[in-house]
Amino acid sequence: MFRPFVMIAMAAWLAIAALPATADAQSFGRAVRIVVPYAPGGSSDILARLIAPKLQEAIGQAVVVENKPGGSGNIGADAVAKAPKDGHTLLLLDVGTLALAPSLFPDLTFDPQKDLAPVGMIMFAPYVLAVSPQVPAKSIAELVAFAKANPGKLAVANSGIGGMNHVTPIRVAKALGIEWKNVPYRGGAAATRAVVAGESQVIFNGVSATLPFVKNGQLVGLAVSGPARLPAVADVPTFDEAKLPAGDAGTWQGLMVTAGSPPELVARLDAELRKILAMPDIAGKIADLGGTVKADGPAAFKSWFADNVRTLGEVVRENGIKGE
């Protein structure tokens, strides 16, 4: 006569026992590490240090930012790709540059699509195409005319071989039928300073690093990537308006984790990242970097990344671009 009661009690106990297991599956057992594969001070580093304390508060574990620069971001990415598959090692970087890596570096020691898993996109910030005031050009048409009259004379500064602002000027030059030299520097800030100083003459670089010099007259802005003009320089056309390719070029920042990490932890990271990006103070600081929030989850991020690995690979092969 007690059998139905016993069965009901056991079912209830099993249901209750399952609840802590679900919670534990989304819990972090120790400190979480966010690897930034660049030197301190850039967009990825700034974003990581904005997100880390918020994530730490959310998961109840320390969240530490570690800069691991070198190899166009590949050294830090490799470290995360080969970390334990436990969801405690994250990678925050310009994922556009990472999408270029397989085609630029044939001896790459990891596969970004197999060894890393997307958590979520964070931010997009456009590029500004700007020139030194020493260049007699106030528009794309004038730049093209000068470049064609002086083939190979203009030097385009970039933040290093293998980055998006190394590949973008090559695409643009081919589309416009012009020749210029690509000169790598140690980071975007150094590249911008080189053009301000007249050491190089052209730059495609992030809005936060470049726009202040355009506004104070030390650089001349000719075009901006992205879907719309920038309010601060509303007279500067978009790439699309100027009939330039690579209108979606820019800084695409995203968060990744070691592939094979527990899906429950990846889901927890995705959920917490979305909450963090929705915070007004975080969105405001991203706007200060010249960016817009891109709170895309793992599925949309994975599709975006695969598309960019393919399309950017075609650009690299068509233009014979080599990494170092």
C-alpha distance (Angstrom), angle and dihedral (degrees) to the residues before:
residue distance angle dihedral
M1 . . .
F2 3.79 . .
R3 3.80 94.6 .
P4 3.87 96.4 93.3
F5 3.80 90.2 48.5
V6 3.80 91.5 49.8
M7 3.78 92.1 49.0
I8 3.80 92.4 49.6
A9 3.79 91.8 47.5
M10 3.79 91.6 49.2
A11 3.81 91.9 49.6
A12 3.79 90.6 50.4
W13 3.80 91.3 48.5
L14 3.80 91.4 50.3
A15 3.82 91.3 50.3
I16 3.79 91.9 50.5
A17 3.80 92.1 45.3
A18 3.78 90.0 55.1
L19 3.79 93.6 58.5
P20 3.83 98.5 70.1
A21 3.81 89.8 45.0
T22 3.81 90.3 57.1
A23 3.78 91.5 47.6
D24 3.80 92.2 46.4
A25 3.80 90.9 51.2
Q26 3.81 88.7 63.3
S27 3.81 94.8 43.4
F28 3.80 127.0 102.4
G29 3.77 116.0 -131.8
R30 3.79 100.1 -159.8
A31 3.81 143.7 -1.1
V32 3.80 118.4 -37.4
R33 3.80 120.6 -137.1
I34 3.82 123.9 -148.2
V35 3.80 109.4 -161.1
V36 3.81 115.8 -154.7
P37 3.82 107.6 -166.8
Y38 3.81 93.7 -153.1
A39 3.79 137.8 68.0
P40 3.82 118.5 -83.2
G41 3.79 119.2 -83.1
G42 3.79 102.8 44.1
S43 3.80 128.2 110.5
S44 3.81 94.6 -91.2
D45 3.79 92.0 50.6
I46 3.81 92.7 47.4
L47 3.81 91.9 49.4
A48 3.80 92.9 47.4
R49 3.80 91.0 52.8
L50 3.80 90.9 47.7
I51 3.80 93.2 50.3
A52 3.84 99.9 38.5
P53 3.85 99.0 73.1
K54 3.81 91.9 44.6
L55 3.80 91.7 50.0
Q56 3.80 90.7 45.5
E57 3.79 90.6 55.0
A58 3.81 91.3 47.8
I59 3.81 98.9 49.7
G60 3.80 99.5 33.0
Q61 3.80 94.6 -126.7
A62 3.80 132.5 100.8
V63 3.81 114.2 -90.8
V64 3.80 113.0 -156.5
V65 3.83 126.6 -167.4
E66 3.80 114.7 -143.1
N67 3.81 122.4 -171.5
K68 3.80 111.9 -146.4
P69 3.83 106.2 170.8
G70 3.77 130.0 -179.4
G71 3.78 142.6 82.8
S72 3.82 95.6 49.5
G73 3.79 88.2 -62.5
N74 3.79 93.9 -49.3
I75 3.82 96.7 111.9
G76 3.79 93.4 59.5
A77 3.80 92.6 40.0
D78 3.81 90.2 51.8
A79 3.81 90.3 52.4
V80 3.81 91.2 55.1
A81 3.81 92.6 43.0
K82 3.82 89.2 56.7
A83 3.81 97.5 40.2
P84 3.82 121.7 110.9
K85 3.81 111.2 -72.2
D86 3.77 93.9 -119.0
G87 3.82 103.5 108.2
H88 3.80 94.4 -112.1
T89 3.82 97.8 106.6
L90 3.80 116.6 69.1
L91 3.80 134.2 -177.6
L92 3.81 123.1 -146.3
L93 3.79 115.0 -173.9
D94 3.78 149.9 120.0
V95 3.79 97.6 -65.0
G96 3.81 91.8 -165.8
T97 3.79 88.8 65.1
L98 3.81 89.7 46.6
A99 3.82 89.9 52.5
L100 3.81 88.2 56.8
A101 3.81 94.3 52.5
P102 3.84 100.7 82.4
S103 3.81 93.0 56.0
L104 3.81 97.0 37.7
F105 3.80 97.6 46.2
P106 3.83 112.7 41.8
D107 3.82 90.6 -179.1
L108 3.80 93.6 55.0
T109 3.81 108.5 151.5
F110 3.81 95.3 -142.6
D111 3.80 138.8 34.0
P112 3.83 110.7 -122.2
Q113 3.81 92.3 -155.1
K114 3.82 95.9 47.2
D115 3.81 103.4 31.3
L116 3.81 99.6 39.5
A117 3.79 128.8 51.5
P118 3.82 126.1 -155.6
V119 3.79 120.2 -116.3
G120 3.78 100.1 174.8
M121 3.77 146.1 -43.6
I122 3.80 114.9 -105.9
M123 3.80 113.6 -176.6
F124 3.77 146.9 -5.1
A125 3.81 120.1 -153.8
P126 3.82 121.6 178.3
Y127 3.78 128.8 -127.2
V128 3.77 123.9 -115.5
L129 3.81 116.7 -142.8
A130 3.79 103.9 -148.1
V131 3.79 138.1 164.2
S132 3.78 136.9 -156.2
P133 3.82 114.0 -95.5
Q134 3.81 85.2 -118.9
V135 3.82 88.3 72.3
P136 3.83 109.5 86.2
A137 3.80 94.2 -131.0
K138 3.80 131.5 110.0
S139 3.81 95.1 165.7
I140 3.80 141.0 30.2
A141 3.81 90.0 -102.9
E142 3.81 91.5 55.2
L143 3.82 91.0 45.8
V144 3.80 91.0 52.4
A145 3.81 91.7 47.6
F146 3.81 92.1 50.8
A147 3.82 93.3 45.1
K148 3.81 92.3 50.3
A149 3.80 91.0 49.0
N150 3.83 90.4 48.2
P151 3.84 107.1 34.5
G152 3.79 113.2 -164.6
K153 3.80 93.8 3.3
L154 3.82 97.3 106.5
A155 3.81 117.8 78.9
V156 3.80 118.3 -152.7
A157 3.81 113.5 -152.1
N158 3.79 117.7 -144.3
S159 3.79 135.3 178.7
G160 3.80 94.0 -113.9
I161 3.79 143.0 -46.8
G162 3.79 112.9 -64.3
G163 3.78 99.6 27.9
M164 3.78 128.5 118.6
N165 3.81 91.6 -107.7
H166 3.80 88.3 56.1
V167 3.80 93.9 52.7
T168 3.83 98.0 38.5
P169 3.84 96.6 64.0
I170 3.80 89.7 49.4
R171 3.80 90.3 54.2
V172 3.80 91.1 47.1
A173 3.81 94.1 47.7
K174 3.79 91.6 51.6
A175 3.81 92.4 48.8
L176 3.81 92.2 48.6
G177 3.79 95.5 42.7
I178 3.80 94.9 -122.1
E179 3.80 137.0 126.5
W180 3.78 127.2 -134.2
K181 3.79 136.5 153.8
N182 3.80 122.7 -107.2
V183 3.81 112.4 -140.2
P184 3.82 118.6 -170.7
Y185 3.81 121.7 -144.8
R186 3.77 133.1 -177.2
G187 3.77 98.2 -90.4
G188 3.78 138.1 -29.1
A189 3.80 95.1 -76.9
A190 3.81 92.0 56.4
A191 3.81 91.0 46.5
T192 3.80 91.6 51.6
R193 3.80 92.1 48.6
A194 3.81 89.7 51.3
V195 3.82 91.7 57.3
V196 3.81 92.6 43.5
A197 3.81 87.9 53.0
G198 3.83 92.2 47.8
E199 3.80 93.1 -116.8
S200 3.83 87.9 120.8
Q201 3.78 124.9 16.5
V202 3.84 109.9 -148.2
I203 3.79 135.4 41.8
F204 3.79 139.1 -178.3
N205 3.78 104.2 -164.1
G206 3.78 145.6 144.6
V207 3.78 117.6 -68.4
S208 3.82 96.2 -122.1
A209 3.82 92.5 55.9
T210 3.79 97.3 39.5
L211 3.79 109.7 32.2
P212 3.84 96.9 70.6
F213 3.81 89.5 60.1
V214 3.80 91.2 48.3
K215 3.79 91.0 51.0
N216 3.82 93.6 50.4
G217 3.82 94.0 45.4
Q218 3.80 98.5 -110.8
L219 3.80 89.4 114.8
V220 3.80 131.5 28.1
G221 3.80 113.9 -131.6
L222 3.82 114.0 -142.0
A223 3.83 104.4 169.1
V224 3.80 143.4 -8.1
S225 3.79 128.3 -145.9
G226 3.77 123.2 -133.9
P227 3.80 132.5 65.4
A228 3.81 99.4 -63.9
R229 3.79 144.5 26.7
L230 3.78 117.9 -93.0
P231 3.82 114.5 -108.1
A232 3.81 91.7 -138.4
V233 3.83 91.0 60.0
A234 3.79 101.5 22.7
D235 3.80 92.9 163.1
V236 3.83 92.0 62.3
P237 3.83 110.0 93.3
T238 3.80 125.9 -133.8
F239 3.81 121.0 -108.0
D240 3.79 88.8 -105.7
E241 3.80 92.3 52.2
A242 3.80 90.0 48.7
K243 3.85 90.4 49.4
L244 3.79 92.5 -116.5
P245 3.82 124.6 146.1
A246 3.82 123.1 -124.7
G247 3.79 95.2 51.1
D248 3.81 89.7 161.8
A249 3.81 93.6 51.7
G250 3.77 115.3 123.1
T251 3.76 141.6 88.8
W252 3.81 112.6 -35.7
Q253 3.78 107.7 -176.5
G254 3.79 120.9 -165.6
L255 3.80 143.3 164.3
M256 3.82 121.2 -123.1
V257 3.79 136.9 176.2
T258 3.78 136.5 -156.9
A259 3.80 108.6 -74.3
G260 3.80 113.6 -109.6
S261 3.80 93.2 36.9
P262 3.83 114.8 144.5
P263 3.82 109.2 -76.5
E264 3.80 90.2 -137.1
L265 3.80 91.3 59.9
V266 3.81 92.3 45.9
A267 3.80 88.7 51.6
R268 3.80 90.2 49.8
L269 3.81 91.2 50.0
D270 3.81 90.7 48.9
A271 3.81 91.7 50.4
E272 3.80 93.8 47.6
L273 3.81 92.7 45.3
R274 3.81 90.6 53.7
K275 3.81 90.4 51.2
I276 3.80 91.6 48.8
L277 3.81 93.6 49.2
A278 3.82 89.6 50.4
M279 3.82 91.4 58.4
P280 3.84 110.4 108.0
D281 3.80 93.9 -134.6
I282 3.81 92.4 52.6
A283 3.81 93.2 45.3
G284 3.81 88.9 48.5
K285 3.79 93.0 52.1
I286 3.81 90.8 48.0
A287 3.81 87.7 52.6
D288 3.82 88.0 51.4
L289 3.82 86.9 58.1
G290 3.80 88.3 55.9
G291 3.78 91.8 -107.1
T292 3.77 140.7 119.1
V293 3.79 125.7 -136.1
K294 3.81 114.9 -100.9
A295 3.80 104.6 -171.5
D296 3.81 96.0 178.7
G297 3.80 115.5 154.7
P298 3.82 129.6 -134.8
A299 3.82 98.0 -77.3
A300 3.82 96.5 50.4
F301 3.82 90.6 41.2
K302 3.82 91.7 51.1
S303 3.81 91.6 51.2
W304 3.83 92.2 46.6
F305 3.80 91.5 49.2
A306 3.81 94.7 48.9
D307 3.81 90.8 49.4
N308 3.81 91.4 50.7
V309 3.81 94.5 46.7
R310 3.80 87.1 55.7
T311 3.82 100.5 41.7
L312 3.81 95.8 40.5
G313 3.79 89.5 46.9
E314 3.80 88.2 57.2
V315 3.83 90.1 51.1
V316 3.81 91.4 50.6
R317 3.80 93.3 49.1
E318 3.82 95.4 43.2
N319 3.80 91.8 51.6
G320 3.80 98.3 37.8
I321 3.81 92.1 -123.9
K322 3.81 115.1 175.8
G323 3.79 129.7 -159.6
E324 3.76 124.8 -145.1
